Amino acid sequence: MDSIFYFTIYQEKTVKETLINFFPVFLRNYWFVTVYIVLLILSPFLNKLINSLSQKQYTYLIEEIMNTK
């Protein structure tokens, strides 16, 4: 905890550097974690969407996902 205060108080930093240090997930420093959090938030909605599809629509969706490049 002392090191956090040392870096925030005793060293000069720009506003951008400070934001990057405090919000690394949303500022693309840890892109994998960011994508995981977004997917976690969207998961219930995606499940409802998939459950509401007919068999034909579901098959089409899977085919489209597999064909994207």
PDB file of N, CA, C and O in Angstrom, chain B, residues numbered from 101:
ATOM      1  N   MET B 101       0.827  -1.181   0.000  1.00  0.00           N
ATOM      2  CA  MET B 101       0.000   0.000   0.000  1.00  0.00           C
ATOM      3  C   MET B 101       0.874   1.249   0.000  1.00  0.00           C
ATOM      4  O   MET B 101       0.510   2.259  -0.602  1.00  0.00           O
ATOM      5  N   ASP B 102       2.001   1.190   0.656  1.00  0.00           N
ATOM      6  CA  ASP B 102       2.909   2.338   0.665  1.00  0.00           C
ATOM      7  C   ASP B 102       3.405   2.673  -0.729  1.00  0.00           C
ATOM      8  O   ASP B 102       3.589   3.843  -1.066  1.00  0.00           O
ATOM      9  N   SER B 103       3.620   1.642  -1.540  1.00  0.00           N
ATOM     10  CA  SER B 103       4.119   1.893  -2.893  1.00  0.00           C
ATOM     11  C   SER B 103       3.090   2.624  -3.746  1.00  0.00           C
ATOM     12  O   SER B 103       3.457   3.424  -4.606  1.00  0.00           O
ATOM     13  N   ILE B 104       1.809   2.359  -3.519  1.00  0.00           N
ATOM     14  CA  ILE B 104       0.762   3.064  -4.262  1.00  0.00           C
ATOM     15  C   ILE B 104       0.804   4.547  -3.930  1.00  0.00           C
ATOM     16  O   ILE B 104       0.739   5.397  -4.818  1.00  0.00           O
ATOM     17  N   PHE B 105       0.914   4.845  -2.649  1.00  0.00           N
ATOM     18  CA  PHE B 105       0.974   6.245  -2.243  1.00  0.00           C
ATOM     19  C   PHE B 105       2.253   6.907  -2.734  1.00  0.00           C
ATOM     20  O   PHE B 105       2.242   8.077  -3.116  1.00  0.00           O
ATOM     21  N   TYR B 106       3.347   6.170  -2.725  1.00  0.00           N
ATOM     22  CA  TYR B 106       4.606   6.723  -3.207  1.00  0.00           C
ATOM     23  C   TYR B 106       4.493   7.125  -4.674  1.00  0.00           C
ATOM     24  O   TYR B 106       4.903   8.219  -5.062  1.00  0.00           O
ATOM     25  N   PHE B 107       3.939   6.240  -5.473  1.00  0.00           N
ATOM     26  CA  PHE B 107       3.832   6.526  -6.914  1.00  0.00           C
ATOM     27  C   PHE B 107       2.790   7.584  -7.236  1.00  0.00           C
ATOM     28  O   PHE B 107       2.918   8.296  -8.232  1.00  0.00           O
ATOM     29  N   THR B 108       1.774   7.693  -6.415  1.00  0.00           N
ATOM     30  CA  THR B 108       0.748   8.696  -6.706  1.00  0.00           C
ATOM     31  C   THR B 108       1.078  10.065  -6.124  1.00  0.00           C
ATOM     32  O   THR B 108       0.647  11.085  -6.662  1.00  0.00           O
ATOM     33  N   ILE B 109       1.828  10.101  -5.045  1.00  0.00           N
ATOM     34  CA  ILE B 109       2.118  11.375  -4.383  1.00  0.00           C
ATOM     35  C   ILE B 109       3.481  11.928  -4.775  1.00  0.00           C
ATOM     36  O   ILE B 109       3.601  13.112  -5.090  1.00  0.00           O
ATOM     37  N   TYR B 110       4.490  11.100  -4.760  1.00  0.00           N
ATOM     38  CA  TYR B 110       5.859  11.582  -4.912  1.00  0.00           C
ATOM     39  C   TYR B 110       6.372  11.651  -6.340  1.00  0.00           C
ATOM     40  O   TYR B 110       7.444  12.203  -6.587  1.00  0.00           O
ATOM     41  N   GLN B 111       5.630  11.105  -7.268  1.00  0.00           N
ATOM     42  CA  GLN B 111       6.075  11.175  -8.656  1.00  0.00           C
ATOM     43  C   GLN B 111       5.058  11.951  -9.477  1.00  0.00           C
ATOM     44  O   GLN B 111       3.849  11.809  -9.295  1.00  0.00           O
ATOM     45  N   GLU B 112       5.556  12.752 -10.359  1.00  0.00           N
ATOM     46  CA  GLU B 112       4.665  13.518 -11.221  1.00  0.00           C
ATOM     47  C   GLU B 112       4.144  12.616 -12.341  1.00  0.00           C
ATOM     48  O   GLU B 112       4.900  11.917 -13.015  1.00  0.00           O
ATOM     49  N   LYS B 113       2.858  12.663 -12.504  1.00  0.00           N
ATOM     50  CA  LYS B 113       2.229  11.866 -13.559  1.00  0.00           C
ATOM     51  C   LYS B 113       1.207  12.723 -14.273  1.00  0.00           C
ATOM     52  O   LYS B 113       0.636  13.657 -13.709  1.00  0.00           O
ATOM     53  N   THR B 114       0.996  12.381 -15.517  1.00  0.00           N
ATOM     54  CA  THR B 114      -0.043  13.085 -16.261  1.00  0.00           C
ATOM     55  C   THR B 114      -1.404  12.490 -15.899  1.00  0.00           C
ATOM     56  O   THR B 114      -1.481  11.437 -15.266  1.00  0.00           O
ATOM     57  N   VAL B 115      -2.442  13.151 -16.294  1.00  0.00           N
ATOM     58  CA  VAL B 115      -3.790  12.658 -16.032  1.00  0.00           C
ATOM     59  C   VAL B 115      -4.008  11.337 -16.764  1.00  0.00           C
ATOM     60  O   VAL B 115      -4.628  10.421 -16.224  1.00  0.00           O
ATOM     61  N   LYS B 116      -3.507  11.239 -17.975  1.00  0.00           N
ATOM     62  CA  LYS B 116      -3.654  10.009 -18.758  1.00  0.00           C
ATOM     63  C   LYS B 116      -2.976   8.830 -18.070  1.00  0.00           C
ATOM     64  O   LYS B 116      -3.552   7.745 -17.994  1.00  0.00           O
ATOM     65  N   GLU B 117      -1.764   9.029 -17.570  1.00  0.00           N
ATOM     66  CA  GLU B 117      -1.058   7.953 -16.866  1.00  0.00           C
ATOM     67  C   GLU B 117      -1.799   7.527 -15.611  1.00  0.00           C
ATOM     68  O   GLU B 117      -1.860   6.339 -15.294  1.00  0.00           O
ATOM     69  N   THR B 118      -2.352   8.477 -14.909  1.00  0.00           N
ATOM     70  CA  THR B 118      -3.101   8.166 -13.698  1.00  0.00           C
ATOM     71  C   THR B 118      -4.344   7.351 -14.034  1.00  0.00           C
ATOM     72  O   THR B 118      -4.650   6.376 -13.347  1.00  0.00           O
ATOM     73  N   LEU B 119      -5.061   7.741 -15.081  1.00  0.00           N
ATOM     74  CA  LEU B 119      -6.243   6.983 -15.488  1.00  0.00           C
ATOM     75  C   LEU B 119      -5.892   5.573 -15.926  1.00  0.00           C
ATOM     76  O   LEU B 119      -6.595   4.618 -15.598  1.00  0.00           O
ATOM     77  N   ILE B 120      -4.816   5.450 -16.658  1.00  0.00           N
ATOM     78  CA  ILE B 120      -4.384   4.120 -17.110  1.00  0.00           C
ATOM     79  C   ILE B 120      -4.037   3.237 -15.919  1.00  0.00           C
ATOM     80  O   ILE B 120      -4.335   2.043 -15.927  1.00  0.00           O
ATOM     81  N   ASN B 121      -3.418   3.805 -14.907  1.00  0.00           N
ATOM     82  CA  ASN B 121      -3.052   3.020 -13.724  1.00  0.00           C
ATOM     83  C   ASN B 121      -4.264   2.617 -12.900  1.00  0.00           C
ATOM     84  O   ASN B 121      -4.273   1.534 -12.315  1.00  0.00           O
ATOM     85  N   PHE B 122      -5.280   3.459 -12.840  1.00  0.00           N
ATOM     86  CA  PHE B 122      -6.445   3.147 -12.028  1.00  0.00           C
ATOM     87  C   PHE B 122      -7.515   2.376 -12.781  1.00  0.00           C
ATOM     88  O   PHE B 122      -8.320   1.686 -12.155  1.00  0.00           O
ATOM     89  N   PHE B 123      -7.548   2.470 -14.093  1.00  0.00           N
ATOM     90  CA  PHE B 123      -8.551   1.772 -14.898  1.00  0.00           C
ATOM     91  C   PHE B 123      -7.901   0.971 -16.016  1.00  0.00           C
ATOM     92  O   PHE B 123      -8.186   1.227 -17.186  1.00  0.00           O
ATOM     93  N   PRO B 124      -7.048   0.020 -15.704  1.00  0.00           N
ATOM     94  CA  PRO B 124      -6.337  -0.705 -16.759  1.00  0.00           C
ATOM     95  C   PRO B 124      -7.242  -1.603 -17.591  1.00  0.00           C
ATOM     96  O   PRO B 124      -6.969  -1.840 -18.768  1.00  0.00           O
ATOM     97  N   VAL B 125      -8.299  -2.097 -16.999  1.00  0.00           N
ATOM     98  CA  VAL B 125      -9.174  -3.025 -17.718  1.00  0.00           C
ATOM     99  C   VAL B 125      -9.906  -2.314 -18.840  1.00  0.00           C
ATOM    100  O   VAL B 125      -9.975  -2.830 -19.956  1.00  0.00           O
ATOM    101  N   PHE B 126     -10.451  -1.142 -18.567  1.00  0.00           N
ATOM    102  CA  PHE B 126     -11.260  -0.441 -19.552  1.00  0.00           C
ATOM    103  C   PHE B 126     -10.440   0.374 -20.538  1.00  0.00           C
ATOM    104  O   PHE B 126     -10.975   0.858 -21.536  1.00  0.00           O
ATOM    105  N   LEU B 127      -9.172   0.531 -20.277  1.00  0.00           N
ATOM    106  CA  LEU B 127      -8.327   1.291 -21.192  1.00  0.00           C
ATOM    107  C   LEU B 127      -7.402   0.388 -22.009  1.00  0.00           C
ATOM    108  O   LEU B 127      -6.358   0.829 -22.490  1.00  0.00           O
ATOM    109  N   ARG B 128      -7.790  -0.856 -22.159  1.00  0.00           N
ATOM    110  CA  ARG B 128      -7.145  -1.832 -23.055  1.00  0.00           C
ATOM    111  C   ARG B 128      -5.735  -2.267 -22.659  1.00  0.00           C
ATOM    112  O   ARG B 128      -5.007  -2.803 -23.494  1.00  0.00           O
ATOM    113  N   ASN B 129      -5.340  -2.050 -21.420  1.00  0.00           N
ATOM    114  CA  ASN B 129      -4.062  -2.614 -20.992  1.00  0.00           C
ATOM    115  C   ASN B 129      -4.197  -4.120 -20.806  1.00  0.00           C
ATOM    116  O   ASN B 129      -3.275  -4.876 -21.111  1.00  0.00           O
ATOM    117  N   TYR B 130      -5.347  -4.549 -20.304  1.00  0.00           N
ATOM    118  CA  TYR B 130      -5.633  -5.966 -20.118  1.00  0.00           C
ATOM    119  C   TYR B 130      -6.854  -6.308 -20.963  1.00  0.00           C
ATOM    120  O   TYR B 130      -7.957  -6.457 -20.436  1.00  0.00           O
ATOM    121  N   TRP B 131      -6.661  -6.431 -22.245  1.00  0.00           N
ATOM    122  CA  TRP B 131      -7.770  -6.618 -23.166  1.00  0.00           C
ATOM    123  C   TRP B 131      -8.531  -7.905 -22.902  1.00  0.00           C
ATOM    124  O   TRP B 131      -9.749  -7.945 -23.072  1.00  0.00           O
ATOM    125  N   PHE B 132      -7.842  -8.949 -22.491  1.00  0.00           N
ATOM    126  CA  PHE B 132      -8.517 -10.222 -22.259  1.00  0.00           C
ATOM    127  C   PHE B 132      -9.511 -10.096 -21.105  1.00  0.00           C
ATOM    128  O   PHE B 132     -10.637 -10.587 -21.194  1.00  0.00           O
ATOM    129  N   VAL B 133      -9.104  -9.452 -20.048  1.00  0.00           N
ATOM    130  CA  VAL B 133      -9.983  -9.253 -18.898  1.00  0.00           C
ATOM    131  C   VAL B 133     -11.173  -8.381 -19.297  1.00  0.00           C
ATOM    132  O   VAL B 133     -12.301  -8.639 -18.877  1.00  0.00           O
ATOM    133  N   THR B 134     -10.928  -7.366 -20.096  1.00  0.00           N
ATOM    134  CA  THR B 134     -11.997  -6.491 -20.556  1.00  0.00           C
ATOM    135  C   THR B 134     -13.025  -7.284 -21.355  1.00  0.00           C
ATOM    136  O   THR B 134     -14.226  -7.153 -21.119  1.00  0.00           O
ATOM    137  N   VAL B 135     -12.575  -8.090 -22.282  1.00  0.00           N
ATOM    138  CA  VAL B 135     -13.484  -8.898 -23.095  1.00  0.00           C
ATOM    139  C   VAL B 135     -14.242  -9.894 -22.217  1.00  0.00           C
ATOM    140  O   VAL B 135     -15.432 -10.128 -22.428  1.00  0.00           O
ATOM    141  N   TYR B 136     -13.573 -10.464 -21.257  1.00  0.00           N
ATOM    142  CA  TYR B 136     -14.215 -11.412 -20.347  1.00  0.00           C
ATOM    143  C   TYR B 136     -15.322 -10.730 -19.547  1.00  0.00           C
ATOM    144  O   TYR B 136     -16.411 -11.286 -19.406  1.00  0.00           O
ATOM    145  N   ILE B 137     -15.064  -9.557 -19.032  1.00  0.00           N
ATOM    146  CA  ILE B 137     -16.065  -8.830 -18.249  1.00  0.00           C
ATOM    147  C   ILE B 137     -17.265  -8.468 -19.122  1.00  0.00           C
ATOM    148  O   ILE B 137     -18.408  -8.613 -18.690  1.00  0.00           O
ATOM    149  N   VAL B 138     -17.019  -8.003 -20.332  1.00  0.00           N
ATOM    150  CA  VAL B 138     -18.114  -7.659 -21.238  1.00  0.00           C
ATOM    151  C   VAL B 138     -18.939  -8.898 -21.564  1.00  0.00           C
ATOM    152  O   VAL B 138     -20.169  -8.840 -21.563  1.00  0.00           O
ATOM    153  N   LEU B 139     -18.287  -9.999 -21.837  1.00  0.00           N
ATOM    154  CA  LEU B 139     -19.004 -11.242 -22.123  1.00  0.00           C
ATOM    155  C   LEU B 139     -19.791 -11.723 -20.908  1.00  0.00           C
ATOM    156  O   LEU B 139     -20.897 -12.246 -21.047  1.00  0.00           O
ATOM    157  N   LEU B 140     -19.236 -11.552 -19.755  1.00  0.00           N
ATOM    158  CA  LEU B 140     -19.930 -11.923 -18.523  1.00  0.00           C
ATOM    159  C   LEU B 140     -21.193 -11.089 -18.332  1.00  0.00           C
ATOM    160  O   LEU B 140     -22.221 -11.609 -17.899  1.00  0.00           O
ATOM    161  N   ILE B 141     -21.119  -9.821 -18.648  1.00  0.00           N
ATOM    162  CA  ILE B 141     -22.280  -8.938 -18.530  1.00  0.00           C
ATOM    163  C   ILE B 141     -23.331  -9.278 -19.589  1.00  0.00           C
ATOM    164  O   ILE B 141     -24.528  -9.257 -19.302  1.00  0.00           O
ATOM    165  N   LEU B 142     -22.894  -9.588 -20.796  1.00  0.00           N
ATOM    166  CA  LEU B 142     -23.825  -9.869 -21.890  1.00  0.00           C
ATOM    167  C   LEU B 142     -24.365 -11.299 -21.885  1.00  0.00           C
ATOM    168  O   LEU B 142     -25.334 -11.591 -22.585  1.00  0.00           O
ATOM    169  N   SER B 143     -23.779 -12.157 -21.139  1.00  0.00           N
ATOM    170  CA  SER B 143     -24.136 -13.569 -21.144  1.00  0.00           C
ATOM    171  C   SER B 143     -25.631 -13.853 -20.936  1.00  0.00           C
ATOM    172  O   SER B 143     -26.194 -14.639 -21.698  1.00  0.00           O
ATOM    173  N   PRO B 144     -26.289 -13.261 -19.958  1.00  0.00           N
ATOM    174  CA  PRO B 144     -27.731 -13.558 -19.801  1.00  0.00           C
ATOM    175  C   PRO B 144     -28.559 -13.149 -21.019  1.00  0.00           C
ATOM    176  O   PRO B 144     -29.506 -13.842 -21.390  1.00  0.00           O
ATOM    177  N   PHE B 145     -28.206 -12.038 -21.633  1.00  0.00           N
ATOM    178  CA  PHE B 145     -28.937 -11.578 -22.809  1.00  0.00           C
ATOM    179  C   PHE B 145     -28.688 -12.484 -24.012  1.00  0.00           C
ATOM    180  O   PHE B 145     -29.600 -12.772 -24.787  1.00  0.00           O
ATOM    181  N   LEU B 146     -27.455 -12.923 -24.154  1.00  0.00           N
ATOM    182  CA  LEU B 146     -27.142 -13.852 -25.243  1.00  0.00           C
ATOM    183  C   LEU B 146     -27.871 -15.182 -25.048  1.00  0.00           C
ATOM    184  O   LEU B 146     -28.345 -15.780 -26.014  1.00  0.00           O
ATOM    185  N   ASN B 147     -27.959 -15.634 -23.827  1.00  0.00           N
ATOM    186  CA  ASN B 147     -28.684 -16.877 -23.549  1.00  0.00           C
ATOM    187  C   ASN B 147     -30.160 -16.750 -23.888  1.00  0.00           C
ATOM    188  O   ASN B 147     -30.749 -17.665 -24.465  1.00  0.00           O
ATOM    189  N   LYS B 148     -30.756 -15.628 -23.535  1.00  0.00           N
ATOM    190  CA  LYS B 148     -32.174 -15.423 -23.867  1.00  0.00           C
ATOM    191  C   LYS B 148     -32.369 -15.377 -25.375  1.00  0.00           C
ATOM    192  O   LYS B 148     -33.336 -15.933 -25.895  1.00  0.00           O
ATOM    193  N   LEU B 149     -31.467 -14.727 -26.067  1.00  0.00           N
ATOM    194  CA  LEU B 149     -31.553 -14.667 -27.519  1.00  0.00           C
ATOM    195  C   LEU B 149     -31.464 -16.066 -28.122  1.00  0.00           C
ATOM    196  O   LEU B 149     -32.282 -16.431 -28.966  1.00  0.00           O
ATOM    197  N   ILE B 150     -30.497 -16.831 -27.704  1.00  0.00           N
ATOM    198  CA  ILE B 150     -30.303 -18.169 -28.251  1.00  0.00           C
ATOM    199  C   ILE B 150     -31.488 -19.074 -27.920  1.00  0.00           C
ATOM    200  O   ILE B 150     -31.912 -19.868 -28.759  1.00  0.00           O
ATOM    201  N   ASN B 151     -32.017 -18.963 -26.724  1.00  0.00           N
ATOM    202  CA  ASN B 151     -33.167 -19.794 -26.343  1.00  0.00           C
ATOM    203  C   ASN B 151     -34.430 -19.433 -27.103  1.00  0.00           C
ATOM    204  O   ASN B 151     -35.328 -20.265 -27.236  1.00  0.00           O
ATOM    205  N   SER B 152     -34.516 -18.217 -27.600  1.00  0.00           N
ATOM    206  CA  SER B 152     -35.725 -17.804 -28.332  1.00  0.00           C
ATOM    207  C   SER B 152     -35.662 -18.139 -29.821  1.00  0.00           C
ATOM    208  O   SER B 152     -36.655 -17.967 -30.528  1.00  0.00           O
ATOM    209  N   LEU B 153     -34.528 -18.608 -30.304  1.00  0.00           N
ATOM    210  CA  LEU B 153     -34.388 -18.917 -31.728  1.00  0.00           C
ATOM    211  C   LEU B 153     -35.010 -20.266 -32.059  1.00  0.00           C
ATOM    212  O   LEU B 153     -35.030 -21.183 -31.238  1.00  0.00           O
ATOM    213  N   SER B 154     -35.510 -20.359 -33.270  1.00  0.00           N
ATOM    214  CA  SER B 154     -35.972 -21.659 -33.754  1.00  0.00           C
ATOM    215  C   SER B 154     -34.751 -22.490 -34.171  1.00  0.00           C
ATOM    216  O   SER B 154     -33.629 -21.985 -34.224  1.00  0.00           O
ATOM    217  N   GLN B 155     -34.992 -23.752 -34.461  1.00  0.00           N
ATOM    218  CA  GLN B 155     -33.884 -24.627 -34.872  1.00  0.00           C
ATOM    219  C   GLN B 155     -33.241 -24.108 -36.149  1.00  0.00           C
ATOM    220  O   GLN B 155     -32.016 -24.111 -36.273  1.00  0.00           O
ATOM    221  N   LYS B 156     -34.045 -23.667 -37.088  1.00  0.00           N
ATOM    222  CA  LYS B 156     -33.531 -23.155 -38.357  1.00  0.00           C
ATOM    223  C   LYS B 156     -32.708 -21.882 -38.143  1.00  0.00           C
ATOM    224  O   LYS B 156     -31.637 -21.738 -38.732  1.00  0.00           O
ATOM    225  N   GLN B 157     -33.189 -20.963 -37.315  1.00  0.00           N
ATOM    226  CA  GLN B 157     -32.463 -19.728 -37.025  1.00  0.00           C
ATOM    227  C   GLN B 157     -31.154 -20.021 -36.283  1.00  0.00           C
ATOM    228  O   GLN B 157     -30.118 -19.409 -36.544  1.00  0.00           O
ATOM    229  N   TYR B 158     -31.236 -20.963 -35.365  1.00  0.00           N
ATOM    230  CA  TYR B 158     -30.050 -21.345 -34.603  1.00  0.00           C
ATOM    231  C   TYR B 158     -28.977 -21.936 -35.523  1.00  0.00           C
ATOM    232  O   TYR B 158     -27.798 -21.601 -35.406  1.00  0.00           O
ATOM    233  N   THR B 159     -29.383 -22.794 -36.414  1.00  0.00           N
ATOM    234  CA  THR B 159     -28.448 -23.388 -37.371  1.00  0.00           C
ATOM    235  C   THR B 159     -27.824 -22.320 -38.254  1.00  0.00           C
ATOM    236  O   THR B 159     -26.621 -22.341 -38.514  1.00  0.00           O
ATOM    237  N   TYR B 160     -28.651 -21.386 -38.714  1.00  0.00           N
ATOM    238  CA  TYR B 160     -28.144 -20.287 -39.538  1.00  0.00           C
ATOM    239  C   TYR B 160     -27.128 -19.440 -38.756  1.00  0.00           C
ATOM    240  O   TYR B 160     -26.086 -19.065 -39.294  1.00  0.00           O
ATOM    241  N   LEU B 161     -27.430 -19.147 -37.509  1.00  0.00           N
ATOM    242  CA  LEU B 161     -26.517 -18.360 -36.669  1.00  0.00           C
ATOM    243  C   LEU B 161     -25.174 -19.062 -36.510  1.00  0.00           C
ATOM    244  O   LEU B 161     -24.121 -18.438 -36.646  1.00  0.00           O
ATOM    245  N   ILE B 162     -25.212 -20.338 -36.228  1.00  0.00           N
ATOM    246  CA  ILE B 162     -23.966 -21.100 -36.066  1.00  0.00           C
ATOM    247  C   ILE B 162     -23.174 -21.119 -37.369  1.00  0.00           C
ATOM    248  O   ILE B 162     -21.952 -20.971 -37.357  1.00  0.00           O
ATOM    249  N   GLU B 163     -23.860 -21.301 -38.482  1.00  0.00           N
ATOM    250  CA  GLU B 163     -23.172 -21.297 -39.779  1.00  0.00           C
ATOM    251  C   GLU B 163     -22.522 -19.945 -40.054  1.00  0.00           C
ATOM    252  O   GLU B 163     -21.396 -19.885 -40.548  1.00  0.00           O
ATOM    253  N   GLU B 164     -23.216 -18.880 -39.742  1.00  0.00           N
ATOM    254  CA  GLU B 164     -22.663 -17.542 -39.957  1.00  0.00           C
ATOM    255  C   GLU B 164     -21.451 -17.273 -39.052  1.00  0.00           C
ATOM    256  O   GLU B 164     -20.470 -16.661 -39.477  1.00  0.00           O
ATOM    257  N   ILE B 165     -21.534 -17.730 -37.829  1.00  0.00           N
ATOM    258  CA  ILE B 165     -20.395 -17.547 -36.914  1.00  0.00           C
ATOM    259  C   ILE B 165     -19.181 -18.328 -37.420  1.00  0.00           C
ATOM    260  O   ILE B 165     -18.053 -17.840 -37.358  1.00  0.00           O
ATOM    261  N   MET B 166     -19.416 -19.525 -37.914  1.00  0.00           N
ATOM    262  CA  MET B 166     -18.303 -20.354 -38.413  1.00  0.00           C
ATOM    263  C   MET B 166     -17.719 -19.821 -39.706  1.00  0.00           C
ATOM    264  O   MET B 166     -16.547 -20.066 -39.993  1.00  0.00           O
ATOM    265  N   ASN B 167     -18.508 -19.092 -40.503  1.00  0.00           N
ATOM    266  CA  ASN B 167     -18.038 -18.591 -41.786  1.00  0.00           C
ATOM    267  C   ASN B 167     -17.381 -17.220 -41.718  1.00  0.00           C
ATOM    268  O   ASN B 167     -16.796 -16.778 -42.707  1.00  0.00           O
ATOM    269  N   THR B 168     -17.457 -16.545 -40.601  1.00  0.00           N
ATOM    270  CA  THR B 168     -16.849 -15.204 -40.515  1.00  0.00           C
ATOM    271  C   THR B 168     -15.331 -15.335 -40.522  1.00  0.00           C
ATOM    272  O   THR B 168     -14.752 -16.249 -39.935  1.00  0.00           O
ATOM    273  N   LYS B 169     -14.721 -14.390 -41.203  1.00  0.00           N
ATOM    274  CA  LYS B 169     -13.259 -14.421 -41.321  1.00  0.00           C
ATOM    275  C   LYS B 169     -12.653 -13.196 -40.717  1.00  0.00           C
ATOM    276  O   LYS B 169     -11.432 -13.044 -40.722  1.00  0.00           O
TER     277      LYS B 169
END
